[in-house]
Amino acid sequence: MTPNRNVDYKIHRDTSKQWRRLLAAMAQEMTSGEPYDACHAFSHRAGMRYADQSLLPDCTSLEELEAAINARWKLMDWGWINLVDQGNALLIVHHSANNGQLLADAFGEDGDAWVPGFLTGVYQQWLAGVGASERLRVKAVAPVDEFGTIEFDLSR
């Protein structure tokens, strides 16, 4: 089986038929004609809502928090993360955030325009929920790379 056939198979198997075109149309509308800031703000708010609907369990260590977040992403087949305490910031490295070609094929080619905003909102809400100060903000510190890895940090 060729890689493209594998991707096609996963898209058709893992994306519900009734939602595939709707989600692609919504993603395309979100990224067409709107300024980047509007798309980012919308996807950030959507990420916060997702986090509110997918609460994390109580965590008492960075390792427990990383495991809890990875458990959420595993349920969605949306990559995995590493959390790194950098002293004055928390580095969040989200691997396979674009899920290879799957995200582009299910939602259109502009995923890199809204995925970082969505994940920023998710992480902001989840980290606030486990006690991060309101003065701390999650922000992307590097663009999505060719492997779908995005780096964020939680800092002032």
Secondary structure as the mmCIF struct_conf table of DSSP 4:
data_model
#
loop_
_struct_conf.conf_type_id
_struct_conf.id
_struct_conf.beg_label_comp_id
_struct_conf.beg_label_asym_id
_struct_conf.beg_label_seq_id
_struct_conf.end_label_comp_id
_struct_conf.end_label_asym_id
_struct_conf.end_label_seq_id
HELX_RH_AL_P HELX_RH_AL_P1 PRO A 3 ASP A 14
BEND BEND1 THR A 15 THR A 15
HELX_RH_AL_P HELX_RH_AL_P2 LYS A 17 THR A 31
BEND BEND2 SER A 32 GLU A 34
HELX_RH_AL_P HELX_RH_AL_P3 TYR A 36 GLN A 53
BEND BEND3 SER A 54 SER A 54
HELX_LH_PP_P HELX_LH_PP_P1 LEU A 55 ASP A 58
BEND BEND4 THR A 60 SER A 61
HELX_RH_AL_P HELX_RH_AL_P4 LEU A 62 MET A 76
TURN_TY1_P TURN_TY1_P1 ASP A 77 ASP A 77
STRN STRN1 TRP A 80 ASP A 85
BEND BEND5 GLY A 87 ALA A 89
STRN STRN2 LEU A 90 HIS A 95
TURN_TY1_P TURN_TY1_P2 SER A 96 GLN A 101
HELX_RH_AL_P HELX_RH_AL_P5 LEU A 102 PHE A 107
TURN_TY1_P TURN_TY1_P3 GLU A 109 ASP A 110
HELX_RH_AL_P HELX_RH_AL_P6 GLY A 111 GLY A 129
TURN_TY1_P TURN_TY1_P4 VAL A 130 GLY A 131
TURN_TY1_P TURN_TY1_P5 GLU A 134 ARG A 135
STRN STRN3 ARG A 137 ALA A 142
TURN_TY1_P TURN_TY1_P6 GLU A 146 PHE A 147
BEND BEND6 GLY A 148 GLY A 148
STRN STRN4 ILE A 150 SER A 155
#
